[in-house]
Amino acid sequence: MGFKKLINSKKTLSLIAALVLFGTNQLMAQDVAVAQGTTTATTPDSMASSAMWTGVGYYVLLFLIASVCVAIVGKILKIYDLTLTIQGKKGLNWNGIMGVVCLLFLISGLYGAYWSLTVQGSMSLPEAASAHGVDIDNMFLVTAILTLIVFFITQTLLFGFAFFYRGSDKRKAYFLPHNNTIEKIWTIIPAAVLTVLVVFGFFTWQKIENSTQVAGDINIDVTGHQFAWELRYPGQDGKLGNVNYTLVTPNNKVGVDFKDPNSTDDIQADTLVIPVYKYIRLNIHAQDVIHSVYMPYFRLQQNAVPGLPTFFRFEPTITTAAMRLKTENPKFEYNLYCNKICGGIHYNMQKVVRVVTQAEYQDWIAKQKPYLTDRLKKDLKMADVKSAGNQKLSVNRLALNN
């Protein structure tokens, strides 16, 4: 029975949780050291990882110590209250104590919210670099402002009422079983606000997710596999050739079907280069597991699902050169990430995204290599067909000469 009480004790469970966290901290620190090939190396990455987990353990221990201190103070007050009762004196006014505690909790909570907004608020995403990104940021801003207003009003009323209307022998609580006016106020106002948010969000999201192809759009194939992104651009015809997963080979990584005449001039690239103020339509594919095209500066994220092509259409508005000036970072680059934990080398799925002017884009695209490489031609036996054709032509010419 005593053992069962010990197991059900919240303090025991908290202690076990702290020990488990501490053990996990040590194991992860060892894993980092082993991954780096030594247990004594102190590289910046290992130091940052160790500091992060040390910080978590540190704050957990602080929380446990604070909880123990509160429990001790509570026990002392309880003993003091019992002592007063035994002596025939009036005991502690627990209603007053709890009211003061609620007031202190309100003040500390509001200060914590203020600190979070002023200190951590600067950690929000940087300026959006796409047209739809501005709409998304506005939607989040409106939602955040309304939520903060509701938060400060409700929390102030909740804990303020607990303090100002705490139990007292001098007054009697008024019992209010029902009030239609109050019911209408706290039903209609939230419903109206939520309706506005939902409608605003619906039309914004519908506009953003409209990936219908329009004449003049630049179509780019983005194919994810463990663990890389493959990029394919259309050639001079402006059209991408079809793909077929059964045609995937080491030299034909995305399975381009060269029976489609539009595929012969397709271009492969190592960097996602796109012109500013031009609509880009990403054709997103996955070959093995679910990946996710994620470009935070463009507020762009779309899953890449095996067997189910997805699309995203957007317009970049800030060139890489302009963003370097804005961030005062001459080495700044946009990046394409995978936002799904797709395996052990998930971190390797990165591509540089460069936004350039239209003239720079035309100059860059003219220098890119065709997707149909010599090795791929050899795999497809295109060279044999060409040589056979030349040989036949040579025979015919000899015949004509005779």
The 8 nearest C-alpha neighbors of each residue, nearest first, counted from 0:
[[1, 3, 2, 4, 5, 6, 7, 8],
 [2, 0, 4, 3, 5, 6, 7, 8],
 [1, 3, 5, 0, 4, 6, 7, 8],
 [4, 2, 0, 6, 5, 1, 7, 8],
 [5, 3, 7, 1, 2, 6, 8, 0],
 [4, 6, 2, 8, 3, 7, 1, 11],
 [5, 7, 3, 4, 8, 2, 11, 12],
 [8, 6, 4, 5, 3, 9, 12, 11],
 [7, 9, 5, 11, 10, 6, 4, 12],
 [10, 8, 12, 11, 13, 7, 6, 14],
 [9, 11, 13, 8, 12, 14, 15, 7],
 [12, 10, 14, 8, 13, 9, 15, 6],
 [11, 13, 15, 9, 14, 10, 16, 8],
 [14, 12, 10, 16, 11, 15, 9, 17],
 [13, 15, 11, 17, 12, 16, 10, 18],
 [16, 14, 12, 18, 17, 13, 19, 11],
 [17, 15, 13, 19, 14, 18, 20, 12],
 [16, 18, 14, 20, 15, 19, 21, 13],
 [17, 19, 21, 15, 20, 16, 22, 14],
 [20, 18, 22, 16, 21, 17, 23, 15],
 [21, 19, 23, 17, 18, 22, 24, 16],
 [20, 22, 24, 18, 19, 23, 17, 56],
 [21, 23, 19, 25, 24, 20, 18, 26],
 [24, 22, 20, 26, 25, 21, 27, 19],
 [25, 23, 21, 27, 22, 26, 52, 20],
 [24, 26, 28, 22, 23, 27, 29, 21],
 [27, 25, 29, 23, 28, 24, 30, 22],
 [28, 26, 30, 24, 29, 25, 23, 31],
 [27, 29, 25, 31, 26, 30, 24, 49],
 [28, 30, 32, 26, 27, 31, 33, 25],
 [31, 29, 27, 33, 32, 28, 34, 26],
 [32, 30, 34, 28, 29, 33, 27, 35],
 [31, 33, 38, 29, 35, 30, 34, 37],
 [32, 34, 36, 30, 35, 31, 37, 29],
 [35, 33, 31, 36, 32, 30, 37, 29],
 [36, 34, 32, 33, 37, 31, 40, 38],
 [35, 37, 33, 34, 32, 38, 40, 31],
 [38, 36, 32, 33, 39, 35, 40, 34],
 [37, 39, 32, 40, 33, 29, 36, 35],
 [38, 40, 37, 41, 32, 36, 33, 35],
 [39, 41, 37, 38, 42, 32, 35, 45],
 [42, 40, 45, 46, 39, 43, 44, 32],
 [41, 43, 45, 44, 40, 46, 47, 35],
 [42, 44, 46, 45, 47, 41, 48, 40],
 [45, 43, 47, 46, 42, 48, 41, 49],
 [46, 44, 48, 42, 47, 43, 49, 41],
 [45, 47, 43, 49, 44, 48, 50, 41],
 [46, 48, 50, 44, 45, 49, 43, 51],
 [49, 47, 45, 51, 50, 46, 44, 52],
 [48, 50, 46, 52, 51, 47, 53, 45],
 [49, 51, 53, 47, 48, 52, 54, 46],
 [52, 50, 54, 48, 49, 53, 47, 55],
 [53, 51, 55, 54, 49, 50, 24, 56],
 [54, 52, 50, 56, 55, 51, 49, 57],
 [53, 55, 57, 51, 52, 56, 50, 58],
 [56, 54, 52, 58, 57, 53, 59, 51],
 [57, 55, 59, 53, 54, 58, 60, 52],
 [56, 58, 54, 60, 55, 59, 53, 61],
 [57, 59, 61, 60, 55, 56, 62, 54],
 [60, 58, 62, 56, 61, 57, 55, 63],
 [59, 61, 63, 57, 58, 62, 64, 56],
 [62, 60, 58, 64, 59, 63, 65, 57],
 [61, 63, 59, 65, 60, 64, 66, 58],
 [64, 62, 66, 60, 65, 61, 67, 59],
 [63, 65, 61, 67, 66, 62, 60, 68],
 [64, 66, 68, 62, 63, 67, 61, 69],
 [67, 65, 63, 69, 68, 64, 62, 70],
 [66, 68, 70, 64, 65, 69, 71, 63],
 [69, 67, 65, 71, 70, 66, 64, 72],
 [70, 68, 72, 66, 71, 67, 73, 65],
 [69, 71, 67, 73, 68, 72, 66, 74],
 [72, 70, 68, 74, 73, 69, 67, 75],
 [71, 73, 75, 69, 74, 70, 68, 76],
 [74, 72, 70, 76, 71, 75, 69, 77],
 [73, 75, 77, 71, 76, 72, 78, 70],
 [74, 76, 72, 78, 77, 73, 79, 71],
 [77, 75, 79, 73, 78, 74, 80, 72],
 [76, 78, 74, 80, 79, 75, 73, 81],
 [79, 77, 81, 75, 80, 76, 74, 82],
 [78, 80, 76, 82, 77, 81, 75, 83],
 [81, 79, 77, 83, 90, 82, 78, 91],
 [80, 82, 84, 78, 83, 79, 85, 77],
 [83, 81, 79, 85, 80, 84, 78, 86],
 [84, 82, 86, 88, 80, 81, 85, 90],
 [83, 85, 81, 87, 86, 82, 88, 90],
 [86, 84, 82, 87, 83, 81, 88, 80],
 [85, 87, 83, 84, 88, 82, 81, 89],
 [88, 86, 84, 85, 83, 89, 90, 82],
 [87, 89, 83, 84, 86, 90, 85, 82],
 [88, 90, 84, 83, 87, 91, 80, 92],
 [91, 89, 80, 83, 84, 88, 92, 81],
 [90, 92, 80, 93, 89, 83, 96, 76],
 [91, 93, 95, 94, 96, 90, 89, 167],
 [94, 92, 96, 95, 91, 97, 98, 90],
 [95, 93, 97, 166, 92, 96, 165, 98],
 [96, 94, 98, 93, 92, 97, 99, 165],
 [95, 97, 93, 99, 98, 94, 100, 92],
 [96, 98, 100, 94, 99, 95, 93, 101],
 [99, 97, 162, 95, 101, 100, 96, 161],
 [98, 100, 102, 96, 101, 97, 103, 95],
 [101, 99, 97, 103, 98, 102, 104, 96],
 [102, 100, 104, 98, 99, 103, 158, 105],
 [101, 103, 99, 105, 104, 100, 162, 158],
 [104, 102, 100, 106, 105, 101, 107, 99],
 [103, 105, 101, 107, 102, 106, 108, 100],
 [106, 104, 102, 108, 103, 107, 109, 158],
 [105, 107, 103, 109, 108, 104, 110, 102],
 [106, 108, 110, 104, 109, 105, 111, 103],
 [109, 107, 111, 105, 110, 106, 104, 112],
 [110, 108, 112, 106, 111, 107, 105, 113],
 [109, 111, 113, 107, 108, 112, 114, 106],
 [112, 110, 108, 114, 109, 113, 107, 115],
 [111, 113, 109, 115, 110, 114, 108, 116],
 [112, 114, 110, 116, 111, 115, 109, 117],
 [115, 113, 111, 117, 112, 116, 118, 110],
 [114, 116, 119, 112, 118, 113, 117, 111],
 [117, 115, 120, 113, 114, 119, 118, 112],
 [116, 118, 114, 120, 115, 119, 113, 121],
 [119, 117, 115, 120, 114, 116, 121, 122],
 [120, 118, 115, 121, 122, 116, 117, 114],
 [119, 121, 116, 122, 117, 118, 123, 115],
 [120, 122, 119, 123, 118, 117, 116, 124],
 [123, 121, 120, 119, 124, 118, 125, 116],
 [124, 122, 121, 120, 125, 119, 126, 116],
 [123, 125, 122, 126, 296, 295, 127, 121],
 [126, 124, 127, 123, 296, 122, 295, 128],
 [125, 127, 128, 124, 296, 133, 132, 136],
 [126, 128, 132, 296, 129, 297, 133, 125],
 [129, 127, 297, 317, 316, 296, 315, 126],
 [130, 128, 315, 316, 297, 132, 314, 131],
 [129, 131, 132, 314, 133, 316, 315, 128],
 [130, 132, 134, 133, 129, 207, 135, 313],
 [133, 131, 135, 129, 298, 127, 134, 130],
 [132, 134, 136, 131, 135, 130, 127, 137],
 [135, 133, 137, 131, 132, 136, 138, 203],
 [134, 136, 132, 138, 137, 133, 139, 131],
 [135, 137, 139, 133, 138, 134, 140, 132],
 [138, 136, 140, 134, 135, 139, 141, 133],
 [137, 139, 135, 141, 136, 140, 134, 142],
 [138, 140, 136, 142, 137, 141, 143, 135],
 [139, 141, 137, 143, 142, 138, 136, 144],
 [140, 142, 144, 138, 143, 139, 137, 145],
 [141, 143, 139, 145, 140, 144, 146, 138],
 [144, 142, 146, 140, 141, 145, 139, 147],
 [145, 143, 147, 141, 146, 142, 140, 148],
 [144, 146, 148, 142, 147, 143, 141, 149],
 [147, 145, 143, 149, 144, 148, 150, 142],
 [148, 146, 150, 144, 149, 145, 143, 151],
 [149, 147, 145, 150, 151, 146, 152, 144],
 [148, 150, 146, 152, 147, 151, 153, 145],
 [151, 149, 147, 153, 148, 152, 154, 146],
 [150, 152, 154, 148, 149, 153, 155, 147],
 [153, 151, 149, 155, 150, 154, 156, 148],
 [154, 152, 156, 150, 155, 151, 157, 149],
 [155, 153, 157, 151, 156, 152, 150, 158],
 [154, 156, 152, 159, 153, 157, 158, 151],
 [157, 155, 159, 153, 154, 160, 158, 152],
 [156, 158, 154, 155, 160, 159, 153, 161],
 [157, 159, 161, 160, 101, 155, 156, 105],
 [160, 158, 156, 162, 161, 155, 157, 163],
 [159, 161, 163, 162, 158, 164, 157, 156],
 [162, 160, 158, 159, 165, 164, 98, 163],
 [161, 163, 98, 159, 160, 165, 164, 102],
 [162, 164, 160, 165, 161, 159, 98, 158],
 [165, 163, 160, 162, 161, 166, 159, 98],
 [166, 164, 162, 161, 163, 98, 94, 167],
 [165, 167, 94, 164, 168, 95, 170, 172],
 [168, 166, 169, 170, 165, 94, 171, 95],
 [167, 169, 170, 166, 171, 172, 165, 92],
 [170, 168, 167, 171, 166, 172, 165, 164],
 [171, 169, 168, 167, 172, 166, 173, 164],
 [170, 172, 173, 169, 168, 167, 166, 174],
 [173, 171, 174, 170, 166, 164, 167, 175],
 [172, 174, 175, 171, 170, 176, 164, 166],
 [173, 175, 176, 172, 177, 171, 178, 170],
 [174, 176, 177, 173, 178, 172, 181, 179],
 [175, 177, 174, 178, 173, 179, 182, 181],
 [178, 176, 175, 179, 182, 181, 180, 174],
 [177, 179, 181, 180, 182, 176, 175, 183],
 [178, 180, 182, 181, 183, 177, 184, 185],
 [181, 179, 183, 182, 178, 184, 185, 177],
 [180, 182, 184, 183, 179, 178, 185, 177],
 [181, 183, 179, 180, 184, 185, 186, 178],
 [184, 182, 186, 180, 181, 187, 185, 179],
 [185, 183, 181, 186, 182, 187, 188, 180],
 [184, 186, 182, 183, 188, 187, 181, 189],
 [187, 185, 183, 184, 188, 189, 182, 190],
 [186, 188, 190, 184, 183, 189, 185, 191],
 [187, 189, 191, 190, 186, 185, 184, 192],
 [190, 188, 192, 191, 187, 186, 193, 185],
 [189, 191, 187, 193, 188, 192, 194, 186],
 [192, 190, 194, 188, 189, 193, 187, 195],
 [193, 191, 189, 195, 194, 190, 188, 196],
 [192, 194, 196, 190, 195, 191, 189, 197],
 [195, 193, 191, 197, 192, 196, 190, 198],
 [194, 196, 192, 198, 193, 197, 199, 191],
 [197, 195, 193, 199, 194, 198, 200, 192],
 [196, 198, 200, 194, 199, 195, 201, 193],
 [199, 197, 201, 195, 200, 196, 194, 202],
 [200, 198, 196, 197, 201, 202, 195, 203],
 [199, 201, 197, 203, 198, 202, 196, 204],
 [200, 202, 198, 204, 203, 199, 197, 205],
 [203, 201, 205, 204, 199, 200, 206, 198],
 [204, 202, 200, 206, 201, 205, 199, 207],
 [203, 205, 207, 201, 206, 202, 200, 208],
 [206, 204, 202, 208, 203, 207, 201, 209],
 [207, 205, 203, 204, 209, 208, 202, 131],
 [206, 208, 204, 205, 209, 131, 203, 312],
 [207, 209, 205, 206, 210, 204, 311, 312],
 [210, 208, 206, 207, 211, 205, 312, 311],
 [209, 211, 312, 311, 208, 310, 212, 280],
 [212, 210, 209, 213, 312, 310, 280, 311],
 [211, 213, 210, 214, 216, 280, 312, 218],
 [214, 212, 216, 215, 211, 278, 210, 280],
 [213, 215, 216, 212, 217, 278, 211, 237],
 [214, 216, 213, 217, 278, 277, 212, 237],
 [217, 215, 278, 214, 279, 213, 218, 280],
 [216, 218, 279, 280, 219, 215, 278, 237],
 [219, 217, 280, 281, 216, 279, 220, 232],
 [218, 220, 232, 281, 231, 282, 280, 221],
 [219, 221, 282, 231, 230, 281, 283, 222],
 [222, 220, 283, 230, 229, 282, 284, 219],
 [223, 221, 284, 229, 285, 228, 283, 220],
 [222, 224, 228, 285, 227, 284, 286, 229],
 [225, 223, 226, 286, 227, 287, 285, 228],
 [226, 224, 227, 223, 287, 341, 342, 345],
 [225, 227, 224, 348, 345, 347, 344, 228],
 [228, 226, 348, 224, 225, 223, 229, 347],
 [227, 229, 223, 222, 348, 224, 221, 230],
 [228, 230, 222, 221, 223, 227, 231, 253],
 [231, 229, 221, 268, 220, 267, 228, 222],
 [230, 232, 267, 220, 266, 219, 268, 265],
 [233, 231, 266, 219, 265, 267, 234, 220],
 [234, 232, 265, 239, 237, 238, 266, 235],
 [233, 235, 265, 264, 236, 237, 266, 232],
 [234, 236, 237, 233, 264, 238, 265, 365],
 [237, 235, 238, 234, 233, 261, 264, 239],
 [236, 238, 233, 235, 234, 239, 217, 218],
 [239, 237, 233, 236, 261, 240, 234, 218],
 [240, 238, 233, 262, 261, 265, 241, 237],
 [262, 239, 241, 261, 259, 238, 242, 255],
 [242, 240, 256, 255, 259, 239, 262, 243],
 [243, 241, 255, 256, 254, 240, 244, 253],
 [242, 244, 254, 245, 246, 256, 255, 241],
 [243, 245, 246, 254, 247, 242, 253, 286],
 [246, 244, 243, 247, 254, 248, 242, 256],
 [245, 247, 254, 244, 243, 248, 255, 256],
 [248, 246, 254, 252, 251, 244, 245, 253],
 [247, 249, 251, 250, 252, 246, 254, 253],
 [250, 248, 251, 252, 247, 375, 253, 254],
 [251, 249, 248, 375, 252, 374, 247, 378],
 [252, 250, 248, 254, 247, 249, 253, 255],
 [251, 253, 247, 248, 249, 254, 250, 229],
 [252, 254, 251, 247, 255, 242, 222, 244],
 [253, 255, 247, 246, 243, 242, 251, 244],
 [256, 254, 242, 253, 241, 257, 243, 251],
 [257, 255, 242, 258, 241, 259, 243, 254],
 [258, 256, 259, 262, 255, 263, 260, 240],
 [259, 257, 256, 260, 262, 261, 263, 241],
 [258, 260, 257, 261, 262, 240, 256, 241],
 [261, 259, 262, 263, 258, 257, 240, 264],
 [262, 260, 240, 259, 263, 239, 238, 264],
 [240, 263, 261, 265, 260, 264, 257, 259],
 [262, 264, 265, 261, 260, 257, 371, 240],
 [263, 265, 234, 262, 369, 266, 261, 235],
 [266, 264, 234, 233, 262, 370, 263, 232],
 [265, 267, 369, 370, 232, 231, 368, 233],
 [266, 268, 231, 370, 230, 369, 232, 368],
 [269, 267, 230, 270, 231, 266, 367, 271],
 [268, 270, 230, 271, 267, 350, 229, 351],
 [271, 269, 351, 268, 272, 352, 350, 353],
 [270, 272, 352, 353, 351, 273, 269, 350],
 [271, 273, 353, 352, 270, 354, 274, 360],
 [272, 274, 354, 355, 353, 271, 275, 360],
 [275, 273, 355, 357, 356, 354, 360, 277],
 [274, 276, 315, 277, 316, 356, 355, 354],
 [277, 275, 316, 315, 314, 274, 278, 317],
 [276, 278, 275, 314, 274, 279, 315, 216],
 [279, 277, 314, 216, 313, 217, 280, 312],
 [278, 280, 217, 313, 312, 216, 314, 218],
 [281, 279, 312, 218, 311, 217, 219, 216],
 [280, 282, 219, 311, 310, 283, 220, 218],
 [283, 281, 220, 310, 221, 219, 309, 280],
 [282, 284, 221, 309, 303, 308, 310, 222],
 [283, 285, 222, 308, 303, 223, 221, 304],
 [286, 284, 305, 223, 303, 304, 222, 287],
 [285, 287, 224, 305, 223, 288, 284, 222],
 [286, 288, 224, 285, 305, 289, 225, 223],
 [289, 287, 305, 290, 286, 285, 341, 304],
 [290, 288, 304, 303, 305, 285, 291, 341],
 [291, 289, 303, 339, 302, 337, 288, 341],
 [290, 292, 302, 337, 338, 303, 301, 339],
 [291, 293, 301, 300, 337, 302, 336, 338],
 [294, 292, 300, 336, 299, 335, 337, 338],
 [293, 295, 335, 299, 297, 296, 334, 298],
 [296, 294, 298, 297, 299, 293, 300, 124],
 [297, 295, 127, 298, 128, 294, 125, 333],
 [296, 298, 129, 128, 299, 295, 294, 127],
 [299, 297, 295, 132, 296, 294, 300, 127],
 [298, 300, 294, 297, 293, 295, 301, 292],
 [301, 299, 293, 292, 294, 291, 298, 302],
 [300, 302, 292, 291, 303, 299, 293, 311],
 [301, 303, 291, 290, 304, 292, 300, 289],
 [302, 304, 290, 291, 285, 284, 289, 283],
 [303, 305, 289, 285, 307, 302, 306, 284],
 [306, 304, 285, 286, 307, 287, 288, 289],
 [305, 307, 304, 308, 285, 284, 286, 244],
 [306, 308, 304, 305, 309, 284, 303, 285],
 [309, 307, 284, 283, 306, 304, 310, 282],
 [310, 308, 283, 282, 307, 303, 284, 311],
 [309, 311, 282, 281, 283, 210, 312, 280],
 [310, 312, 281, 210, 280, 313, 208, 301],
 [313, 311, 280, 210, 279, 281, 278, 310],
 [314, 312, 279, 278, 315, 311, 280, 129],
 [313, 315, 278, 129, 277, 130, 276, 279],
 [316, 314, 129, 275, 276, 128, 317, 130],
 [315, 317, 129, 128, 276, 275, 130, 314],
 [318, 316, 128, 315, 321, 322, 319, 275],
 [317, 319, 354, 321, 355, 320, 275, 322],
 [318, 320, 322, 354, 321, 353, 323, 332],
 [319, 321, 323, 318, 322, 324, 355, 354],
 [322, 320, 318, 324, 323, 319, 317, 325],
 [323, 321, 325, 319, 324, 320, 326, 318],
 [324, 322, 328, 320, 326, 329, 321, 325],
 [323, 325, 327, 321, 322, 326, 320, 328],
 [324, 326, 322, 323, 327, 321, 328, 320],
 [325, 327, 328, 323, 324, 322, 331, 329],
 [328, 326, 324, 325, 323, 329, 322, 331],
 [327, 329, 323, 326, 331, 330, 324, 325],
 [330, 328, 323, 331, 327, 324, 320, 326],
 [331, 329, 328, 332, 323, 327, 320, 319],
 [332, 330, 328, 323, 329, 333, 319, 322],
 [333, 331, 334, 330, 319, 351, 352, 353],
 [332, 334, 352, 351, 353, 331, 296, 335],
 [335, 333, 351, 352, 350, 294, 332, 336],
 [334, 336, 350, 294, 349, 293, 351, 352],
 [337, 335, 349, 293, 348, 292, 338, 334],
 [336, 338, 291, 292, 339, 293, 348, 290],
 [339, 337, 291, 293, 336, 292, 340, 290],
 [338, 340, 290, 341, 337, 291, 289, 345],
 [341, 339, 342, 345, 338, 337, 290, 343],
 [340, 342, 339, 345, 290, 288, 289, 343],
 [343, 341, 345, 344, 340, 225, 226, 339],
 [342, 344, 345, 341, 346, 340, 226, 225],
 [345, 343, 346, 347, 342, 226, 225, 348],
 [344, 346, 342, 347, 341, 343, 348, 340],
 [347, 345, 344, 348, 349, 337, 343, 336],
 [346, 348, 345, 344, 349, 226, 227, 336],
 [349, 347, 227, 346, 226, 337, 345, 336],
 [350, 348, 336, 335, 347, 334, 351, 337],
 [349, 351, 335, 334, 270, 352, 336, 348],
 [350, 352, 334, 270, 333, 335, 271, 353],
 [353, 351, 271, 333, 334, 272, 270, 335],
 [352, 354, 272, 319, 271, 333, 355, 273],
 [353, 355, 318, 273, 319, 274, 275, 272],
 [356, 354, 274, 318, 275, 359, 360, 273],
 [355, 357, 359, 274, 358, 275, 360, 354],
 [356, 358, 360, 274, 359, 361, 355, 275],
 [359, 357, 361, 360, 356, 362, 355, 274],
 [360, 358, 362, 356, 357, 361, 355, 363],
 [359, 361, 363, 357, 358, 362, 274, 364],
 [362, 360, 358, 364, 363, 359, 365, 357],
 [361, 363, 359, 360, 365, 364, 358, 366],
 [364, 362, 360, 366, 365, 361, 359, 367],
 [363, 365, 361, 366, 367, 362, 360, 266],
 [366, 364, 362, 363, 367, 361, 360, 368],
 [365, 367, 364, 363, 368, 362, 361, 369],
 [368, 366, 364, 365, 266, 369, 268, 363],
 [367, 369, 266, 267, 370, 366, 268, 372],
 [370, 368, 266, 371, 265, 267, 372, 264],
 [369, 371, 266, 267, 265, 372, 368, 264],
 [370, 372, 369, 375, 263, 376, 373, 265],
 [373, 371, 375, 374, 370, 376, 369, 368],
 [372, 374, 376, 375, 377, 371, 382, 378],
 [375, 373, 377, 376, 372, 378, 250, 371],
 [374, 376, 378, 372, 377, 373, 250, 371],
 [377, 375, 373, 381, 379, 374, 378, 380],
 [376, 378, 380, 374, 375, 379, 382, 381],
 [379, 377, 375, 380, 376, 374, 381, 250],
 [378, 380, 376, 377, 381, 375, 382, 374],
 [381, 379, 377, 383, 382, 378, 376, 384],
 [380, 382, 376, 384, 379, 383, 377, 385],
 [381, 383, 385, 380, 384, 377, 386, 376],
 [384, 382, 386, 380, 385, 381, 387, 377],
 [383, 385, 387, 381, 382, 386, 388, 380],
 [384, 386, 382, 388, 383, 387, 381, 389],
 [387, 385, 389, 383, 388, 384, 390, 382],
 [388, 386, 390, 384, 389, 385, 383, 391],
 [387, 389, 385, 391, 386, 390, 384, 392],
 [388, 390, 386, 392, 387, 391, 393, 385],
 [391, 389, 393, 387, 392, 388, 386, 394],
 [392, 390, 388, 394, 393, 389, 387, 395],
 [391, 393, 389, 395, 390, 394, 388, 396],
 [392, 394, 390, 396, 391, 395, 389, 397],
 [395, 393, 397, 391, 396, 392, 398, 390],
 [396, 394, 398, 392, 397, 393, 399, 391],
 [395, 397, 399, 393, 398, 394, 400, 392],
 [398, 396, 400, 394, 399, 395, 401, 393],
 [397, 399, 395, 401, 396, 400, 394, 393],
 [398, 400, 396, 401, 397, 395, 394, 393],
 [399, 401, 397, 398, 396, 395, 394, 393],
 [400, 398, 399, 397, 396, 395, 394, 393]]
